[in-house]
């Protein structure tokens, strides 16, 4: 059983506690996406006979991608790898991007699981951590994802 991990390194701001590679800018997003599509093609034979069961968009903040950018990546994956056995597609997201419209669009793309970087439901803690959302926005993001039909939600606390 195999999975594909796509690292999206862009963030709206850099969290002081984060140990993952990310940059607090989206200026190079277009160049990155072109390079990512090229890399997907270069890895065509990497999984050979493996059955791919999961696709995971991690980061950074993958929810900074537009739905059309996600479609471009998914199309590149579909044209390169046998994905007929994929059971779950996950996207990491921050609460501030999870509007009802975005959640519905993600679900329509086949993204069944959202991993939401809430970190805390306490506003003073969120402020101390430099997060861009508050507790009410975090609750609304979870509600928006659930109402859009996300089959599975995980929350980073």
PASEBA-1860 file (N, C-alpha, C; in nm, 3 decimals):
! residues 157
1> XXXXXXXX> 0.085/-0.118/0.000/0.000/0.000/0.000/0.089/0.124/0.000 ~ 0.058/0.219/-0.086/0.139/0.340/-0.099/0.050/0.463/-0.088 ~ 0.113/0.574/-0.061/0.045/0.702/-0.058/0.132/0.806/-0.124 ~ 0.069/0.912/-0.166/0.141/1.024/-0.226/0.124/1.144/-0.135 ~ 0.237/1.205/-0.098/0.237/1.326/-0.016/0.281/1.442/-0.103 ~ 0.201/1.546/-0.106/0.234/1.667/-0.180/0.254/1.778/-0.077 ~ 0.376/1.832/-0.070/0.406/1.939/0.027/0.386/2.074/-0.040 ~ 0.295/2.152/0.016/0.270/2.288/-0.032/0.334/2.382/0.070
9> XXXXXXXX> 0.443/2.450/0.034/0.522/2.521/0.134/0.474/2.661/0.170 ~ 0.365/2.705/0.115/0.324/2.844/0.133/0.237/2.865/0.256 ~ 0.260/2.976/0.324/0.181/3.015/0.441/0.153/3.164/0.433 ~ 0.041/3.205/0.492/0.010/3.347/0.499/0.104/3.418/0.595 ~ 0.147/3.346/0.699/0.246/3.397/0.793/0.318/3.277/0.853 ~ 0.436/3.298/0.904/0.516/3.190/0.960/0.489/3.177/1.109 ~ 0.445/3.059/1.151/0.420/3.034/1.293/0.553/3.002/1.361 ~ 0.577/3.061/1.477/0.705/3.046/1.544/0.731/2.903/1.590
17> XXXXXXXX> 0.627/2.825/1.613/0.643/2.689/1.664/0.657/2.585/1.554 ~ 0.637/2.624/1.430/0.634/2.528/1.320/0.774/2.482/1.281 ~ 0.790/2.352/1.270/0.917/2.295/1.229/0.919/2.249/1.085 ~ 0.809/2.267/1.013/0.802/2.224/0.874/0.852/2.334/0.782 ~ 0.906/2.294/0.667/0.953/2.394/0.572/0.833/2.471/0.517 ~ 0.840/2.602/0.529/0.736/2.687/0.470/0.792/2.827/0.451 ~ 0.726/2.900/0.363/0.762/3.040/0.340/0.635/3.124/0.351 ~ 0.650/3.243/0.408/0.536/3.332/0.432/0.515/3.423/0.312
25> XXXXXXXX> 0.491/3.362/0.199/0.468/3.436/0.075/0.409/3.339/-0.027 ~ 0.326/3.391/-0.115/0.276/3.307/-0.224/0.325/3.358/-0.360 ~ 0.426/3.447/-0.358/0.477/3.505/-0.482/0.525/3.401/-0.581 ~ 0.581/3.292/-0.534/0.636/3.191/-0.624/0.542/3.073/-0.643 ~ 0.415/3.091/-0.609/0.321/2.979/-0.617/0.309/2.924/-0.759 ~ 0.299/3.010/-0.857/0.285/2.964/-0.996/0.408/2.886/-1.040 ~ 0.528/2.939/-1.012/0.651/2.868/-1.046/0.659/2.734/-0.974 ~ 0.620/2.733/-0.846/0.621/2.609/-0.769/0.528/2.506/-0.832
33> XXXXXXXX> 0.408/2.546/-0.869/0.311/2.452/-0.927/0.363/2.393/-1.058 ~ 0.428/2.475/-1.140/0.487/2.422/-1.265/0.596/2.320/-1.233 ~ 0.680/2.352/-1.134/0.787/2.259/-1.095/0.728/2.132/-1.034 ~ 0.621/2.145/-0.957/0.556/2.028/-0.898/0.501/1.935/-1.005 ~ 0.437/1.991/-1.105/0.384/1.909/-1.214/0.498/1.837/-1.286 ~ 0.609/1.908/-1.309/0.726/1.844/-1.370/0.778/1.731/-1.281 ~ 0.784/1.755/-1.149/0.833/1.653/-1.056/0.742/1.530/-1.056 ~ 0.612/1.552/-1.062/0.519/1.439/-1.068/0.550/1.353/-1.190
41> XXXXXXXX> 0.573/1.416/-1.303/0.607/1.341/-1.425/0.740/1.267/-1.411 ~ 0.838/1.330/-1.347/0.968/1.266/-1.327/0.958/1.143/-1.237 ~ 0.860/1.140/-1.149/0.843/1.030/-1.054/0.750/0.921/-1.106 ~ 0.719/0.925/-1.233/0.620/0.834/-1.292/0.646/0.687/-1.258 ~ 0.769/0.643/-1.263/0.798/0.502/-1.238/0.838/0.476/-1.093 ~ 0.833/0.575/-1.008/0.879/0.562/-0.870/0.799/0.459/-0.792 ~ 0.668/0.453/-0.811/0.584/0.361/-0.734/0.556/0.230/-0.810 ~ 0.598/0.223/-0.933/0.584/0.102/-1.016/0.456/0.024/-0.992
49> XXXXXXXX> 0.466/-0.087/-0.921/0.349/-0.175/-0.904/0.274/-0.150/-0.774 ~ 0.312/-0.047/-0.699/0.244/-0.018/-0.573/0.100/0.026/-0.598 ~ 0.012/-0.014/-0.509/-0.126/0.033/-0.513/-0.135/0.158/-0.426 ~ -0.178/0.267/-0.486/-0.185/0.394/-0.414/-0.322/0.405/-0.348 ~ -0.321/0.425/-0.216/-0.445/0.432/-0.140/-0.477/0.571/-0.088 ~ -0.374/0.656/-0.073/-0.399/0.789/-0.017/-0.322/0.896/-0.093 ~ -0.379/1.015/-0.091/-0.311/1.136/-0.138/-0.326/1.236/-0.024 ~ -0.215/1.297/0.015/-0.215/1.388/0.129/-0.149/1.518/0.088
57> XXXXXXXX> -0.223/1.628/0.096/-0.169/1.761/0.072/-0.133/1.821/0.208 ~ -0.002/1.833/0.235/0.044/1.888/0.361/0.123/2.015/0.339 ~ 0.170/2.070/0.448/0.242/2.195/0.431/0.311/2.241/0.556 ~ 0.332/2.369/0.547/0.272/2.483/0.482/0.120/2.484/0.502 ~ 0.059/2.552/0.408/-0.086/2.569/0.412/-0.145/2.537/0.275 ~ -0.176/2.411/0.249/-0.235/2.374/0.120/-0.366/2.446/0.089 ~ -0.438/2.490/0.192/-0.565/2.559/0.166/-0.544/2.698/0.108 ~ -0.419/2.740/0.091/-0.393/2.864/0.017/-0.403/2.842/-0.133
65> XXXXXXXX> -0.412/2.715/-0.175/-0.432/2.685/-0.317/-0.577/2.710/-0.354 ~ -0.598/2.760/-0.473/-0.733/2.771/-0.526/-0.779/2.632/-0.568 ~ -0.908/2.617/-0.584/-0.958/2.486/-0.628/-0.906/2.452/-0.768 ~ -0.888/2.552/-0.854/-0.835/2.523/-0.987/-0.690/2.476/-0.980 ~ -0.613/2.527/-0.884/-0.476/2.480/-0.867/-0.474/2.337/-0.814 ~ -0.566/2.305/-0.725/-0.576/2.167/-0.675/-0.615/2.074/-0.788 ~ -0.708/2.116/-0.873/-0.749/2.036/-0.989/-0.629/2.009/-1.079 ~ -0.546/2.110/-1.102/-0.427/2.093/-1.186/-0.336/1.985/-1.129
73> XXXXXXXX> -0.315/1.987/-0.998/-0.230/1.886/-0.934/-0.295/1.748/-0.943 ~ -0.423/1.741/-0.910/-0.492/1.611/-0.917/-0.492/1.555/-1.058 ~ -0.512/1.640/-1.158/-0.508/1.594/-1.297/-0.371/1.539/-1.333 ~ -0.265/1.606/-1.286/-0.129/1.557/-1.313/-0.107/1.422/-1.246 ~ -0.157/1.406/-1.124/-0.144/1.278/-1.055/-0.221/1.169/-1.128 ~ -0.345/1.201/-1.169/-0.428/1.102/-1.240/-0.366/1.060/-1.373 ~ -0.300/1.153/-1.441/-0.241/1.117/-1.570/-0.108/1.046/-1.556 ~ -0.055/1.041/-1.433/0.077/0.983/-1.412/0.072/0.850/-1.335
81> XXXXXXXX> -0.019/0.838/-1.241/-0.024/0.721/-1.154/-0.161/0.654/-1.163 ~ -0.167/0.523/-1.138/-0.297/0.456/-1.130/-0.363/0.490/-0.995 ~ -0.467/0.569/-0.999/-0.530/0.616/-0.876/-0.669/0.557/-0.854 ~ -0.702/0.451/-0.924/-0.835/0.392/-0.912/-0.859/0.327/-0.776 ~ -0.755/0.305/-0.697/-0.770/0.244/-0.564/-0.756/0.346/-0.450 ~ -0.748/0.475/-0.484/-0.734/0.578/-0.380/-0.859/0.579/-0.293 ~ -0.837/0.565/-0.163/-0.948/0.562/-0.067/-0.971/0.695/0.001 ~ -0.865/0.777/0.009/-0.881/0.903/0.082/-0.786/1.008/0.026
89> XXXXXXXX> -0.839/1.129/0.009/-0.758/1.245/-0.024/-0.775/1.343/0.092 ~ -0.662/1.384/0.148/-0.661/1.474/0.264/-0.597/1.605/0.225 ~ -0.649/1.714/0.281/-0.590/1.846/0.262/-0.579/1.914/0.397 ~ -0.459/1.960/0.431/-0.442/2.040/0.551/-0.492/2.181/0.523 ~ -0.559/2.240/0.623/-0.619/2.371/0.603/-0.613/2.453/0.731 ~ -0.609/2.581/0.713/-0.624/2.672/0.826/-0.768/2.723/0.829 ~ -0.819/2.752/0.946/-0.960/2.792/0.958/-1.000/2.911/0.871 ~ -0.910/3.006/0.855/-0.948/3.128/0.781/-0.978/3.103/0.634
97> XXXXXXXX> -0.933/2.993/0.577/-0.966/2.962/0.438/-1.093/2.878/0.423 ~ -1.140/2.819/0.531/-1.250/2.723/0.519/-1.388/2.790/0.522 ~ -1.413/2.865/0.417/-1.545/2.923/0.398/-1.641/2.813/0.354 ~ -1.770/2.834/0.365/-1.863/2.731/0.316/-1.840/2.698/0.169 ~ -1.814/2.799/0.087/-1.795/2.778/-0.056/-1.669/2.695/-0.084 ~ -1.560/2.728/-0.017/-1.436/2.655/-0.037/-1.451/2.510/0.009 ~ -1.515/2.490/0.122/-1.537/2.353/0.172/-1.620/2.270/0.074 ~ -1.725/2.330/0.019/-1.807/2.258/-0.079/-1.727/2.226/-0.205
105> XXXXXXXX> -1.645/2.321/-0.248/-1.564/2.300/-0.368/-1.462/2.189/-0.345 ~ -1.400/2.185/-0.227/-1.305/2.078/-0.196/-1.374/1.943/-0.197 ~ -1.490/1.936/-0.139/-1.566/1.811/-0.135/-1.601/1.767/-0.277 ~ -1.639/1.861/-0.363/-1.672/1.829/-0.501/-1.550/1.775/-0.578 ~ -1.431/1.812/-0.534/-1.308/1.762/-0.597/-1.271/1.622/-0.549 ~ -1.344/1.571/-0.451/-1.316/1.439/-0.399/-1.228/1.438/-0.276 ~ -1.207/1.554/-0.217/-1.128/1.560/-0.094/-1.222/1.525/0.021 ~ -1.199/1.407/0.079/-1.288/1.355/0.183/-1.247/1.398/0.322
113> XXXXXXXX> -1.120/1.428/0.341/-1.071/1.456/0.476/-1.001/1.590/0.481 ~ -1.037/1.670/0.580/-0.967/1.795/0.606/-0.897/1.783/0.741 ~ -0.773/1.826/0.744/-0.696/1.833/0.868/-0.678/1.981/0.898 ~ -0.749/2.028/1.000/-0.759/2.171/1.026/-0.662/2.212/1.136 ~ -0.577/2.309/1.106/-0.478/2.360/1.201/-0.538/2.463/1.294 ~ -0.611/2.419/1.390/-0.678/2.510/1.484/-0.581/2.551/1.595 ~ -0.508/2.459/1.650/-0.409/2.477/1.756/-0.468/2.503/1.893 ~ -0.575/2.582/1.902/-0.638/2.609/2.032/-0.776/2.669/2.009
121> XXXXXXXX> -0.864/2.649/2.107/-0.994/2.716/2.106/-0.997/2.830/2.207 ~ -0.879/2.874/2.250/-0.868/2.983/2.346/-0.802/3.102/2.279 ~ -0.875/3.213/2.270/-0.823/3.330/2.199/-0.689/3.380/2.252 ~ -0.667/3.387/2.384/-0.535/3.434/2.430/-0.421/3.343/2.384 ~ -0.446/3.214/2.380/-0.344/3.120/2.334/-0.320/3.139/2.184 ~ -0.426/3.155/2.108/-0.412/3.178/1.964/-0.334/3.306/1.937 ~ -0.362/3.411/2.012/-0.289/3.537/1.995/-0.142/3.519/2.030 ~ -0.115/3.449/2.140/0.023/3.423/2.182/0.099/3.346/2.074
129> XXXXXXXX> 0.031/3.252/2.009/0.093/3.170/1.905/0.102/3.242/1.771 ~ 0.040/3.357/1.760/0.044/3.431/1.635/-0.047/3.376/1.528 ~ -0.150/3.303/1.569/-0.244/3.246/1.471/-0.330/3.357/1.412 ~ -0.379/3.337/1.292/-0.455/3.438/1.219/-0.605/3.427/1.241 ~ -0.649/3.329/1.317/-0.792/3.309/1.342/-0.819/3.318/1.493 ~ -0.947/3.329/1.526/-0.985/3.325/1.667/-1.068/3.198/1.691 ~ -1.108/3.178/1.815/-1.180/3.055/1.851/-1.311/3.042/1.775 ~ -1.386/3.151/1.762/-1.513/3.144/1.689/-1.493/3.109/1.542
137> XXXXXXXX> -1.388/3.162/1.482/-1.359/3.127/1.342/-1.318/2.980/1.329 ~ -1.250/2.928/1.431/-1.213/2.786/1.430/-1.337/2.698/1.436 ~ -1.429/2.734/1.523/-1.555/2.658/1.534/-1.633/2.666/1.404 ~ -1.637/2.784/1.344/-1.708/2.801/1.216/-1.644/2.717/1.106 ~ -1.512/2.706/1.106/-1.442/2.627/1.004/-1.479/2.480/1.015 ~ -1.483/2.429/1.138/-1.522/2.289/1.158/-1.666/2.268/1.112 ~ -1.753/2.360/1.146/-1.893/2.352/1.105/-1.905/2.357/0.953 ~ -1.834/2.449/0.889/-1.839/2.461/0.744/-1.793/2.332/0.676
145> XXXXXXXX> -1.686/2.273/0.727/-1.635/2.149/0.669/-1.736/2.036/0.686 ~ -1.794/2.026/0.804/-1.892/1.919/0.830/-2.016/1.937/0.744 ~ -2.065/2.060/0.734/-2.185/2.086/0.655/-2.162/2.066/0.506 ~ -2.037/2.079/0.462/-2.004/2.056/0.320/-1.993/1.908/0.289 ~ -1.996/1.824/0.392/-1.994/1.680/0.368/-1.859/1.615/0.383 ~ -1.762/1.684/0.445/-1.633/1.620/0.468/-1.657/1.494/0.550 ~ -1.609/1.382/0.498/-1.635/1.253/0.564/-1.554/1.238/0.691 ~ -1.435/1.297/0.693/-1.347/1.286/0.808/-1.282/1.421/0.834
153> XXXXX> -1.279/1.458/0.960/-1.211/1.581/1.000/-1.109/1.547/1.107 ~ -0.994/1.607/1.097/-0.899/1.600/1.209/-0.863/1.744/1.242 ~ -0.829/1.764/1.369/-0.798/1.898/1.418/-0.664/1.892/1.488 ~ -0.572/1.979/1.446/-0.443/1.989/1.514/-0.461/2.085/1.632 ~ -0.434/2.033/1.752/-0.442/2.115/1.874/-0.308/2.114/1.944
END
